[in-house]
Amino acid sequence: LAQRSGYSYAIPVTGFFLTVIVIVFCELAPKIYAATYPEGVALAAAPIYRALVLISRPVLWLTNRMA
């Protein structure tokens, strides 16, 4: 019954379409937008990167001291 109704193809087809959607909306679109508006993206992302640097600085210092 599953083979006649098409359910056997549901998982591969869904996986393919989800992969295409993820690649387009999570990889290509942000890359194209950032290439088109580099200064705006950099200014918007700078506070996030600054916070990540401040959070990871003690961990990096500790691992460097242990090495």
CYANA upper distance limits for C-alpha pairs under 8 A (distance plus 0.5 A):
  1 LEU  CA      5 SER  CA      6.73
  2 ALA  CA      6 GLY  CA      6.74
  2 ALA  CA      7 TYR  CA      5.77
  2 ALA  CA      8 SER  CA      6.60
  3 GLN  CA      7 TYR  CA      6.86
  3 GLN  CA      8 SER  CA      6.13
  6 GLY  CA     10 ALA  CA      7.24
  7 TYR  CA     11 ILE  CA      8.21
  9 TYR  CA     13 VAL  CA      6.55
 10 ALA  CA     14 THR  CA      6.39
 11 ILE  CA     15 GLY  CA      6.46
 12 PRO  CA     16 PHE  CA      6.59
 13 VAL  CA     17 PHE  CA      6.77
 14 THR  CA     18 LEU  CA      6.52
 15 GLY  CA     19 THR  CA      6.54
 16 PHE  CA     20 VAL  CA      6.81
 17 PHE  CA     21 ILE  CA      6.64
 18 LEU  CA     22 VAL  CA      6.56
 19 THR  CA     23 ILE  CA      6.62
 20 VAL  CA     24 VAL  CA      6.61
 21 ILE  CA     25 PHE  CA      6.43
 21 ILE  CA     26 CYS  CA      8.39
 22 VAL  CA     26 CYS  CA      5.74
 22 VAL  CA     27 GLU  CA      7.66
 23 ILE  CA     27 GLU  CA      5.60
 23 ILE  CA     28 LEU  CA      6.85
 24 VAL  CA     28 LEU  CA      5.45
 24 VAL  CA     29 ALA  CA      6.44
 25 PHE  CA     29 ALA  CA      5.80
 25 PHE  CA     30 PRO  CA      7.67
 26 CYS  CA     30 PRO  CA      7.04
 27 GLU  CA     31 LYS  CA      6.73
 28 LEU  CA     32 ILE  CA      6.57
 29 ALA  CA     33 TYR  CA      6.57
 30 PRO  CA     34 ALA  CA      6.48
 31 LYS  CA     35 ALA  CA      6.60
 32 ILE  CA     36 THR  CA      6.64
 33 TYR  CA     37 TYR  CA      6.58
 33 TYR  CA     38 PRO  CA      8.47
 34 ALA  CA     38 PRO  CA      5.54
 34 ALA  CA     41 VAL  CA      6.40
 37 TYR  CA     41 VAL  CA      6.82
 38 PRO  CA     42 ALA  CA      6.53
 39 GLU  CA     43 LEU  CA      6.56
 40 GLY  CA     44 ALA  CA      6.62
 41 VAL  CA     45 ALA  CA      6.49
 42 ALA  CA     46 ALA  CA      6.36
 43 LEU  CA     47 PRO  CA      8.27
 44 ALA  CA     48 ILE  CA      8.46
 45 ALA  CA     49 TYR  CA      6.82
 46 ALA  CA     50 ARG  CA      6.52
 47 PRO  CA     51 ALA  CA      6.66
 48 ILE  CA     52 LEU  CA      6.81
 49 TYR  CA     53 VAL  CA      6.65
 50 ARG  CA     54 LEU  CA      6.75
 51 ALA  CA     55 ILE  CA      6.63
 52 LEU  CA     56 SER  CA      6.54
 53 VAL  CA     57 ARG  CA      6.35
 54 LEU  CA     58 PRO  CA      8.36
 55 ILE  CA     59 VAL  CA      8.48
 56 SER  CA     60 LEU  CA      6.68
 57 ARG  CA     61 TRP  CA      6.58
 58 PRO  CA     62 LEU  CA      6.63
 59 VAL  CA     63 THR  CA      6.73
 60 LEU  CA     64 ASN  CA      6.57
 61 TRP  CA     65 ARG  CA      6.69
 62 LEU  CA     66 MET  CA      6.75
 63 THR  CA     67 ALA  CA      6.73
